[in-house]
Amino acid sequence: MHRHNHHHKVQRRVWVRAGGGRFVERSLAQLSGGQWRRASLSLSLAFTELARRRGKLSCNLLVLDEAMVHLDTHGRAKVKESEAPC
């Protein structure tokens, strides 16, 4: 039996929007507190969705403890835009 062994490397770099709307590549260590929090929240939501699509998660409740503490006004508005209706 031939099995494919898929190895996925986690990239520790992200693209962030800089002045003028252009995107620049940064390491995770270079992120501001708000950028780090947005990246962390995005990853949490993406992994939850991936688990749901693979049939490993069946849940209709998401609990976020102080998820927007380090976000600026713009970051909070973006999170609210992305919230799915119940």
C-alpha positions in Angstrom: 0.0 0.0 0.0 1.5 3.3 -1.1 0.8 6.2 1.3 1.5 9.8 0.6 3.2 11.5 3.4 2.2 15.2 3.3 4.4 17.5 5.3 3.3 21.1 5.6 5.7 23.7 6.9 4.3 26.4 9.0 5.4 29.8 7.8 6.3 32.2 10.6 5.9 35.2 8.3 2.8 37.2 7.5 1.7 39.9 5.1 0.5 43.1 6.7 -1.0 46.2 5.2 1.4 49.1 5.4 1.0 52.8 4.7 -0.7 53.6 1.4 -2.5 50.2 1.4 0.4 48.2 0.2 1.3 44.9 1.8 4.7 44.0 3.2 6.1 40.7 4.5 7.0 40.6 8.2 8.1 38.0 10.7 5.7 37.3 13.6 8.3 38.9 15.9 7.8 42.2 14.1 4.0 42.4 14.6 2.5 45.0 16.8 0.2 43.8 19.7 -2.9 44.4 17.6 -1.5 42.7 14.5 -0.4 39.7 16.6 -3.9 39.5 18.2 -5.6 39.7 14.8 -3.3 37.0 13.4 -4.0 34.8 16.4 -7.8 35.3 16.2 -7.7 34.6 12.4 -5.8 31.3 12.9 -8.1 30.2 15.7 -11.2 30.8 13.5 -9.6 29.2 10.5 -8.6 26.0 12.5 -12.2 25.8 13.9 -13.6 26.1 10.4 -11.2 23.4 9.1 -12.1 21.0 11.8 -15.8 21.7 11.1 -15.4 21.0 7.4 -13.5 17.8 8.1 -16.4 16.6 10.3 -14.3 16.6 13.4 -16.2 19.5 15.1 -19.9 20.0 15.5 -20.5 23.2 17.5 -22.7 26.2 17.2 -21.1 28.2 20.0 -17.8 30.1 19.9 -16.5 31.6 23.2 -13.9 34.3 22.9 -12.3 35.5 26.1 -11.1 39.1 25.7 -10.5 38.5 22.0 -10.5 42.2 21.0 -8.6 43.6 24.0 -5.5 44.5 22.0 -7.3 45.6 18.8 -7.5 49.2 17.8 -10.8 50.7 16.6 -10.2 49.6 13.0 -9.3 46.1 14.1 -12.5 45.8 16.2 -14.6 47.0 13.2 -12.9 44.4 10.9 -13.7 41.6 13.4 -17.3 42.8 13.6 -17.6 42.8 9.8 -16.4 39.2 9.7 -18.8 37.8 12.3 -21.2 35.3 10.8 -24.8 35.7 11.7 -26.4 33.0 13.9 
